[in-house]
Amino acid sequence: MRIFIIIVLSFILSLPSIAGIGDWKTFTSKKDVRSISSDKNILWVATKGGMFSYNQNDSTFQEYTTSDGLKTIELNSIILDSAGTVWIGASNGIIQNFQPNKLRWVSFTDIFSSESPQKSINNFSVYGDTLFIASDIGVSVFSISKNEFRDTFIKFGVVQISGQVKNVLINNDTIWIATSRGIASAKRWHPNLNAPQSWNVFLTSNGLPSNDVSSFTLFNKFLYAATYGGLAMFNGSNWQVIDGTSGKNIVSLKSTENYLYFITTNELYRLSKENILELIPNSYQTNFSSLHLKNDEIYIGTTSKGIIKLVNNNWALIFPVGPFVNNFMGLAIDEVGDLWAGTGTLPGFGFVRFDGKKWFHYNVDNYPQLLFSTYYQVNIGRNNSKWVSNWGRGVALLNNQNEIVNVFNKWNGLPITAGVADTDYVVVAGVVTDKIGNAWINVRTGRGDTLLAIYKTDSTFSYVKSPYSFISTGITIDDNQTKWMSTGSNGSGLYFYNENRRINGMLPNSNWGRITKANGLSSDNISVVAIDNNNEIWAGTLDAGISIIFDALNPLNRIAQYNPLRDQKINDILVDPLDQKWVATSKGVYLLSPDGVAIIAEYTVKNTNGKLLDDNVLSITMNKKTGVIYFGTDKGLSTLQTSSISPQAVFEKILISPNPYLIPSDHPIVIDGLVRNSTLKILSIDGALVKEIITPGGRVGFWDGKDKNENYVSSGIYILVAYSEGGNQIGYGKIAIIKK
């Protein structure tokens, strides 16, 4: 036994850990802050991209998304109760509480599951053991100790107001409710608060500057309300507007013993007990969303810069390191494994790079030579160059050091995009690089003249004119060096061009050809084109699923319509190293078998518990060396660790994890370092065959610890022999099995 333990330990020490197949991660920007709360040392922040905490003692952050326990990321409200439990409310009605010391999450879906079309959780108020929940439905009363809902009040007053409750405040046993339609109040102990007539209602006829009320605070023994039209104070029977605030859209207000603070969409004000109103200047140009006070510190949540902190007249920004925006499209992985992404067309926020640890943002503020920030598509070129397409100002070229070396547009080589008032407008619909290193820039001219600009390896341009008049929305290149161009909603089919060889279907005396619905495509609205590992053409459409062209040299000969997704809008198609197809649609992601016959898996927000951030997946890319797939949405970035990894060229070192392997187990052993289409044989220490395994075909394979009769094997050392297809290569490994 001692010898066995020593051998096992030697395996453990010699093997690196292998990432868990099926593990999800999510990456979101948390600069759009919706609500802030705090305890002694930690700020807790709800954002449009999830939650984060900020430890003021050591300036460290902890981020929380759907891969860390949250059910959804678009959060509106946050508060701590007396026990230190964090309560989080989401825009879809989900409520969660989080106990930081126990890392324990509890979810409540009562409001989320209601039939109301609007159910956003807008605010929380804690009063003893009671949590008051302000939502689009009304006011819900929740017992903290029992973790259960009690009552929900929906309608208020004889002249009824209802819905869109934004804040609740308890003062002298009176409940005050702020809504977008006025204010309501009632005694907390009233026996029938479900009856609308139990509530008093205050409107503009009662002195409010606006019926749209966002929040309350108590200051200098009076109740104040923040409204869309100014700051109002309750004098005991009616409301009166504070001088100097009329017409101001007040987003939030808080108070200390000596001052009342409030924010508009972009200004911070302070009101003294003597009713002296003071504007506090700040140097950050951004929209304000929330306000939090802690001792002498002021924290302002913003919609794009995180938190602005003011202490002793000094301003500072607080936000966790992460992506700068949640818009991810036109994804690409470069040769060193960095992720690149565009952020959009109208509006756009530049483009980003992620090296696995740090995010880099390229926009006009940081790099004025980019001209516009409407960058939406990234393609990898020769020598790990990056081509980033812009909607209006051409295409940016970055070198292998990730430096911007040029921006090509009207002034230095590209034709303009016709049909718009801006005569400098140049839309680039993508760039592909051929086998000799020329970059083919697809310019969206839309008038039948120059369509392809070729940037040659000697840094000169040449041009190709199309005999067709069409608007191209994307470009792909196949193994024959044929360029395939999609047309999107323009509805004119699929176009192709090859300068070196004749393709069946080309026009006479031309290197251009066209395929339409009349030739067998499921639709003429081609959204994306992908080339699989057999050089077959997969054409996704905006309205009729996928068509497959089986012979790239004779594309009119055999075209099949893929029926299982025939009604889907196809946003992107990724072909992995195993020739499986990952199809991004507006309703989730489908994983198809290599021949497309079977749907292997489907991924949605619902069946991944929110780890896929949105069903409308805009773009997919993959690191084929690690098997990580990236899903770009306009709500953030999701990643999934898969076993679809490019195989090794030759067997080098076989990595086995976990090793030792405890059985029974819910997770198989992962065998890493395989060549293409390996077969595995598990042998006992005396050479007897225990099991033969056909792998998925890539760099990794799996064993569940069972023999060929599907019984768990006994504890001991087992020999792994890996054979290449044809048996001309062999790899070896050892596995320690411990039976519980």
Summary of the structure (lengths in Angstrom):
residues: 740
radius of gyration: 30.6
end to end distance: 15.1
largest distance: 92.9
contacts: 2538
relative contact order: 0.07
helix: 5%
strand: 47%
